[in-house]
């Protein structure tokens, strides 16, 4: 199973979510060494932009940061510095080495993270991480993911049909953004149709920022039980899916259950939020929306720009295993480094005019899927899903628009997988 979001875990390699209380503490470094805390408040200004306080810190790509337990670590906002940290094996991803840059909602007193549970390879370093990664990399090739495009088109069409019947006003998150990645990750893992609703229900609870700690804990245990049943079924009667493939590997039963849980959680929430928030962003940028609708061939480029512009999975944490020099600064062994993906993807030294959504931009090199050894395994599947889904949605509903004023769209501003809680949309019926 993935790291329980009710207890700890700060992951954004396209993975599990933790909730965080926002902070509006000062971010001005004074002569008295009053260090900034991680700015997380997006409640003012454009809902697609990083917090204003974070943007104010971005002129210095690497600076000291105060963590919730008083630890002095680092904040990375520059693109080059972020790549350097994420690609350097001297920085650890092990949860137990990390300090939290923001308090966990409902668990404000928690300052330490427990080691990764069995099968959660996201919280491991080489060589343990390498063992899992090698087994899984071949299952997520570009070729294999593109072979799934036909199924993505089928699921997308079914969602659009249901929307059309239910409309002309629906919640796009419930009707479109969440079902498509949920159905696809279930397809990839080989979850039987009879169990898919249960899986989706429990995983949705895990990532519901309104759910209490007890409900999240129950959902976590339920997903574990369902995954254990699924692994046992695949061992007894393998089918043509990723989980069945893995039953022939050297992974233990407990490791298989853990890996399955990580993939299930990772494959659902980040893509669902990209589809929801991405649609919101396009609707708020009518010129960009019109360009994509006029030329669906821009879909792949649009997806890359939305990934850069929105950066829904943020931040990524690492801990220095030894003294490391980055950008001329010495990061000492034991210091936690918080890599702000949203700030790095808005670095004007890498992306000119970074605060502008421009689907004609070549957004090559963005860090929305992380970088280095822990770069998101499922990124190609996510790309296929979004490349199919966005143009299909716009083609089916040419008059698609928000059903509420933009400021009334509820945001997931207490979660490190950012997005919209719901997205009421409407269109003109013919």
Buried (B, 14 or more C-beta within 10 A) or exposed (E): BBBBBBBBBBBBBBBBBBBBEBBEEEBEBEEEEEBBBBBBBBEEEEBBBBBBBBBEBBEBBBBBBBBBEEBBBBBBBBBBBBBBBBEBEBBBBBBEBBBBBBBBBBBEEBBEBBEBBBBBBBBBBEEEBEBBBEBBEEBBEEEBBBEBBEBBBEBBEEBBEBBBEEBBEBBBBBBBBBBBBBBBBBBBBBBEEEBBEEBBEBBBBBBBBEBEBEBBBBBBEBBBEBBBEBBBBBBEEBEEBBBBBBBEBEBEBBBBBBBBBBBBBBBBBBBBBBBBBBBBBBBBBEEBBEBBBEEBEBBEBBBBBBBBBBBBBBBBBBBBBEEBEBBEBEBEEBBBBBBBBBBBBBBEEBBEEBEEBBBEBEBEEBBBBBBBBBBBBBBBBBBBBBBBBBBBBBEBBEEBEBBBEEEEBBBBBBBBBBBBBBBBBBBEEE
